[in-house]
Amino acid sequence: MANLSYIHSEETRLNWKNHPITYQMGNIGSEVSRSLKWIGKNQPRADKAIDRALELFDFTIEANIHNHARLSEIVKARDEFCNYFFDNNSYHTDPVKMQKNYDGFVMIEKLKMR
């Protein structure tokens, strides 16, 4: 068995499944935002944000593996993200709209804190 190394801490990986989907997607959205901010301006920073986003997508997929409807949407979001950054955006994704999809999750989490 391969020894995997993670960007995020072991604690984050193990506890990820205990967070609601809004928290998970909001955190992915933060990395999507960083990726979009730095692409073309500071490629090393963009690459790190992209890697963190992909890892959080993978944690989220793992955490939601038994919820097939939710899983389908998470996988579609990951596919859109990868297409935008790695496949010359052949889906013609508008980055502003992509970011807005995640902003709603962040707002839900902020409202919970009130």
C-alpha positions in Angstrom: 0.0 0.0 0.0 1.3 3.4 -0.9 2.1 5.9 1.8 0.1 9.0 0.9 1.0 12.4 2.1 -1.5 15.2 2.5 -1.4 18.9 2.4 -3.9 19.4 5.1 -3.3 18.0 8.6 -4.3 14.5 9.6 -6.8 16.0 12.0 -8.5 17.9 9.2 -8.7 14.8 7.0 -10.1 12.7 9.8 -12.6 15.2 11.1 -13.7 16.4 7.6 -16.7 14.0 7.6 -18.0 15.5 10.8 -18.6 18.9 9.2 -21.8 19.8 7.3 -21.6 20.0 3.6 -22.0 23.8 3.7 -18.7 24.0 5.7 -17.0 21.6 3.4 -18.1 23.4 0.2 -17.4 26.8 1.8 -13.8 25.8 2.5 -13.4 24.4 -1.0 -14.7 27.8 -2.2 -12.0 29.6 -0.3 -9.4 27.7 -2.2 -11.2 28.2 -5.5 -11.2 31.9 -4.8 -7.5 31.8 -4.1 -6.8 29.8 -7.2 -8.7 32.3 -9.3 -7.0 35.2 -7.6 -3.5 34.0 -8.3 -3.8 32.3 -11.7 -1.7 34.3 -14.2 -0.4 36.5 -11.4 1.6 34.2 -9.2 1.6 30.7 -10.5 3.3 29.0 -7.5 0.6 30.5 -5.2 -2.1 29.5 -7.7 -0.8 26.0 -7.9 -0.8 25.6 -4.1 -4.4 26.8 -3.9 -5.4 24.4 -6.7 -3.7 21.5 -4.9 -5.5 22.4 -1.6 -8.8 22.7 -3.4 -8.4 19.3 -5.0 -7.5 17.7 -1.7 -10.6 19.2 0.0 -12.7 18.0 -2.9 -11.3 14.5 -2.4 -12.0 14.7 1.4 -15.6 15.9 0.6 -16.1 13.1 -1.8 -14.9 10.6 0.7 -17.1 12.1 3.4 -20.2 12.0 1.3 -19.6 8.7 -0.5 -23.0 7.2 0.6 -25.1 10.1 -0.4 -25.3 9.5 -4.1 -27.2 12.7 -5.1 -24.8 14.9 -3.1 -21.8 12.9 -4.3 -22.9 13.4 -8.0 -22.9 17.2 -7.5 -19.6 17.3 -5.7 -18.0 15.3 -8.5 -19.5 17.6 -11.1 -18.1 20.6 -9.2 -14.6 19.0 -9.0 -14.8 18.2 -12.7 -15.7 21.8 -13.6 -12.8 23.0 -11.4 -10.4 20.7 -13.1 -11.7 21.5 -16.5 -11.2 25.2 -15.8 -7.6 24.9 -14.6 -6.3 21.9 -16.5 -8.3 21.5 -19.7 -8.3 25.0 -21.2 -11.8 25.6 -19.9 -13.5 23.6 -22.6 -16.7 23.8 -20.6 -16.6 27.6 -21.0 -17.0 28.1 -17.3 -17.3 31.7 -16.2 -15.0 32.1 -13.2 -17.2 34.7 -11.6 -20.2 32.4 -11.7 -18.0 29.5 -10.5 -17.0 31.5 -7.5 -20.6 32.6 -6.8 -21.6 28.9 -6.5 -19.3 28.6 -3.5 -20.1 32.0 -1.9 -23.5 30.8 -0.9 -22.0 28.1 1.2 -19.8 30.6 2.9 -22.8 32.8 3.6 -24.7 29.9 5.2 -21.8 29.1 7.5 -21.5 32.8 8.5 -25.2 33.0 9.3 -24.8 29.9 11.5 -22.2 31.7 13.6 -24.6 34.6 14.5 
